[in-house]
Amino acid sequence: MNIYFREMQNTKLSSYGIIFAVIGVVLFSAKAVLVKLGYKYDISSEHLLLFRMVFSLPFYLIIAIFNKPKKNKKIEDKDYLWILFFGFVGYYLASYFDFLGLQFIKAGLERIILFLYPTLVIIISKIFLKDSISHRQLQAILLTYIGVVITFWGEMQLDSKNLYLGGFLVFLSALTYATYIVGSGWLIPKFGVVVFTSYAMIVSSLCIIIQYLIFDRGDIYGYPIELYLICIVMAVFSTIIPSYLVSASIAKIGASNFSIIASLGPFSTIILAYFFLGEDLSLVQILGAGIVILGIYIVSRRPK
């Protein structure tokens, strides 16, 4: 009876984990659509990112205050320095490159390129941590890059310079985020997922605020009210809520299972961009996205 009860409980936890993952991935993928909507109000990437993080910061501060690191975890002073570094690289730089790239490419294409980060994690781990790469992982890496090439082929425009620039910037976003994933692997067990995420997001918010105060100081009060509403929606529904839904999902079903579900991201963005931005949904784009997702699935699934 006890075994049956535990199995029922584990099944229930897994179900919640899957639901959290799906909702979190869809909300995260909506960010690209909201960014494109924001650009219609003639706003710079810096101001758009500033609004996103400023509106998010109070929530992360409150969550960090009420969620302290566990006392039984061995945390050294240098671990807080690593949080500063990975908060800067993983959330600030990754978000900044992503917002810049979205000025030049469609939201659907952005999400496809951004979801190369699982394969980049493998490559970075191999180079810096000397982790071995299996044949299955090599196949996944090859598939994902073939998918991106096919998608680019279908998105070719006369102004190819901007297309390549936007794609490169989003690729840098994926690369910096992958660096954050690899480097923070030993910090999350010490601080906990929620605490570490809160601290890293606070660092990222402070970075964009400092950037504004030093290099910009432009008027941020003269935008239409519609833009501020878009930024508030982005902060709440495409930053704060999904960040903790994803954390809860990983805690319940594991990172590998979540990675498989996260493959819904490219399709989710393409569909949202089709309905809310009027972007084309071509067969070539669907084919490229499908190949990328197949590669991510291969690299994410557990070996039998």
C-alpha positions in Angstrom: 0.0 0.0 0.0 2.8 2.4 0.9 4.6 1.6 -2.4 1.3 2.3 -4.3 0.8 5.6 -2.5 4.4 6.7 -3.3 3.9 5.8 -7.0 0.7 7.8 -7.0 2.4 10.7 -5.4 5.4 10.6 -7.8 3.0 10.5 -10.7 1.1 13.5 -9.4 4.4 15.4 -8.9 5.5 14.6 -12.5 2.1 15.8 -13.8 2.5 19.1 -12.1 6.1 19.3 -13.3 5.0 18.8 -16.9 2.2 21.4 -16.6 4.7 23.9 -15.1 7.2 23.2 -17.9 4.7 23.7 -20.7 3.3 26.9 -19.2 6.7 28.3 -18.4 8.1 27.5 -21.9 5.1 29.2 -23.6 5.3 32.3 -21.4 9.1 32.6 -22.0 8.7 32.2 -25.8 6.1 35.0 -25.7 8.9 37.4 -24.8 10.1 37.7 -28.4 6.6 38.7 -29.5 6.3 41.3 -26.8 9.7 42.7 -27.7 8.7 43.0 -31.4 5.4 44.8 -30.3 7.5 47.2 -28.1 9.7 48.1 -31.1 6.7 49.5 -32.9 6.8 52.4 -30.4 10.3 53.5 -31.6 12.1 52.5 -28.4 15.7 51.4 -28.2 16.8 48.0 -27.1 18.4 49.5 -24.0 15.2 51.2 -22.8 13.1 48.1 -23.6 15.4 45.9 -21.6 15.6 48.5 -18.9 11.8 48.5 -18.4 11.6 44.7 -18.4 14.2 44.4 -15.6 13.1 47.4 -13.6 9.5 46.1 -13.4 10.8 42.7 -12.5 13.4 43.7 -9.9 11.0 44.4 -7.0 9.5 40.9 -7.3 12.9 39.2 -7.3 14.1 41.3 -4.3 11.0 40.2 -2.3 11.4 36.5 -3.3 15.2 36.7 -2.4 14.4 38.2 1.0 11.9 35.4 1.9 14.0 32.6 0.4 17.4 32.4 2.0 20.1 29.8 1.1 19.9 26.7 3.2 22.2 26.7 6.2 23.4 23.1 5.6 24.8 24.1 2.2 28.5 25.0 2.2 28.7 28.5 0.6 32.0 30.3 0.3 32.5 34.0 -0.2 33.8 33.5 -3.7 30.5 31.8 -4.7 28.8 35.2 -4.4 31.4 36.6 -6.8 30.5 33.8 -9.3 26.8 34.8 -8.9 27.8 38.3 -9.9 29.7 37.0 -12.9 27.0 34.6 -14.2 24.3 37.1 -13.5 26.1 39.5 -15.7 26.9 37.0 -18.5 23.9 34.7 -18.3 21.0 37.1 -17.9 22.3 40.6 -18.7 24.5 39.9 -21.8 22.2 37.1 -23.0 19.1 39.4 -22.8 20.9 42.4 -24.3 22.2 40.5 -27.3 18.7 38.9 -27.8 16.9 42.3 -27.7 19.5 43.8 -30.1 19.0 40.9 -32.5 15.3 41.1 -32.5 15.6 44.5 -34.2 16.7 42.8 -37.4 15.1 39.3 -37.5 11.6 37.8 -36.9 10.6 36.5 -33.6 10.2 33.0 -34.9 13.7 32.9 -36.3 15.1 34.4 -33.1 13.5 31.6 -31.0 14.9 28.9 -33.3 18.5 30.3 -33.1 18.2 30.8 -29.3 17.3 27.2 -28.8 20.7 26.1 -30.0 21.9 26.6 -26.4 21.6 22.9 -25.4 24.1 21.9 -28.1 26.3 24.9 -27.1 26.2 23.6 -23.5 27.7 20.3 -24.7 30.4 22.0 -26.7 31.4 24.3 -23.9 31.4 21.4 -21.4 33.7 19.4 -23.8 36.2 22.3 -24.2 36.4 23.6 -20.6 35.3 20.7 -18.5 36.7 17.9 -20.7 33.4 16.1 -20.8 33.1 13.5 -23.4 30.7 13.9 -26.4 28.7 10.8 -27.5 27.8 9.9 -31.0 24.1 10.7 -30.1 25.2 14.2 -29.0 27.2 14.8 -32.2 24.2 13.8 -34.3 22.0 16.2 -32.3 24.5 19.1 -32.8 24.6 18.4 -36.5 20.8 18.3 -36.8 20.3 21.5 -34.9 22.7 23.5 -37.1 21.2 22.0 -40.3 17.8 23.1 -39.1 19.1 26.7 -38.6 20.6 26.8 -42.0 17.4 25.6 -43.6 15.4 28.2 -41.6 17.9 31.0 -42.7 17.5 29.8 -46.3 13.7 30.4 -46.1 14.2 33.8 -44.4 16.6 35.2 -47.0 15.7 38.9 -47.8 17.3 41.5 -50.0 18.8 43.2 -46.9 20.8 40.2 -45.9 23.3 42.3 -43.9 20.7 43.0 -41.2 19.5 39.3 -41.3 23.0 38.0 -40.6 23.7 40.7 -38.0 20.4 39.9 -36.2 21.1 36.2 -36.4 24.7 36.6 -35.1 23.5 38.7 -32.1 20.9 36.1 -31.2 23.5 33.4 -31.5 25.7 35.4 -29.0 22.7 35.4 -26.7 22.5 31.6 -26.9 26.2 31.3 -26.4 26.3 33.5 -23.3 23.2 31.8 -21.8 24.9 28.4 -22.5 28.0 29.6 -20.6 25.8 30.6 -17.7 24.2 27.1 -17.7 27.6 25.3 -17.7 29.3 27.6 -15.2 26.4 27.7 -12.7 26.2 24.0 -12.4 28.0 23.8 -9.0 26.3 26.9 -7.6 22.7 25.9 -7.9 23.1 22.9 -5.5 24.5 25.3 -3.0 22.0 28.1 -3.1 19.0 26.3 -4.5 17.3 26.9 -7.8 14.9 29.7 -6.6 17.6 31.5 -4.6 20.2 31.3 -7.3 17.8 32.5 -10.0 16.6 35.4 -7.8 20.2 36.5 -7.1 21.2 36.2 -10.7 18.2 38.2 -11.9 18.9 40.9 -9.4 22.4 41.2 -10.6 21.2 41.4 -14.2 18.7 44.1 -13.3 21.3 46.2 -11.6 23.6 45.8 -14.6 21.1 47.2 -17.0 20.2 50.1 -14.6 23.9 50.9 -14.2 24.3 50.8 -18.0 21.5 53.3 -18.4 22.8 55.7 -15.7 26.3 55.7 -17.1 25.8 55.6 -20.9 22.3 56.7 -21.6 20.2 58.8 -19.2 17.8 59.4 -22.0 14.1 60.3 -21.4 12.2 57.2 -20.2 9.0 58.9 -19.3 7.7 60.1 -22.6 6.7 56.8 -24.2 3.0 55.9 -24.8 1.2 54.2 -22.0 0.7 51.2 -24.2 4.5 50.6 -24.2 4.7 50.6 -20.4 1.8 48.1 -20.3 3.6 45.8 -22.8 6.8 46.0 -20.6 4.8 45.2 -17.4 3.2 42.2 -19.2 6.7 41.1 -20.3 8.1 41.5 -16.8 5.4 39.6 -15.1 4.3 36.9 -17.6 7.5 36.4 -19.7 10.1 36.9 -17.0 9.1 36.4 -13.4 6.4 33.8 -13.6 8.1 31.5 -16.1 11.5 31.7 -14.3 10.0 30.1 -11.2 7.7 27.8 -13.1 10.7 26.4 -14.9 12.6 26.1 -11.6 9.7 24.2 -10.1 9.4 22.0 -13.1 13.1 21.1 -13.0 12.8 20.2 -9.3 9.9 17.9 -10.0 10.8 16.2 -13.3 14.5 16.8 -13.7 16.5 18.9 -16.1 16.6 16.3 -18.9 12.8 15.9 -19.0 12.4 19.6 -18.9 14.8 20.1 -21.8 12.6 17.9 -24.0 9.5 19.9 -23.1 11.4 23.1 -23.7 11.7 22.1 -27.3 8.1 23.5 -27.6 9.6 27.0 -27.4 10.5 27.5 -31.1 7.1 26.3 -32.3 5.3 28.4 -29.6 7.1 31.6 -30.7 6.4 30.9 -34.4 2.7 30.4 -33.7 2.4 33.4 -31.4 4.3 35.6 -34.0 1.9 34.4 -36.7 -1.2 35.4 -34.7 0.0 38.6 -33.0 2.7 40.0 -35.4 1.3 38.7 -38.7 4.6 37.0 -39.5 4.6 34.4 -42.3 4.5 30.8 -41.3 6.2 29.0 -44.2 6.7 25.3 -44.8 10.5 25.9 -44.9 10.4 27.6 -41.5 8.4 24.8 -40.0 10.8 22.2 -41.5 13.8 24.1 -40.1 12.2 24.4 -36.7 11.2 20.7 -36.7 14.8 19.6 -37.5 16.1 21.9 -34.7 13.6 20.4 -32.2 14.5 16.9 -33.3 18.2 17.6 -32.6 17.3 19.1 -29.2 15.2 16.1 -28.4 18.0 13.7 -29.3 20.5 15.6 -27.1 18.1 15.9 -24.2 16.6 12.4 -24.0 18.1 10.0 -21.5 20.0 7.0 -23.0 18.2 3.7 -22.7 
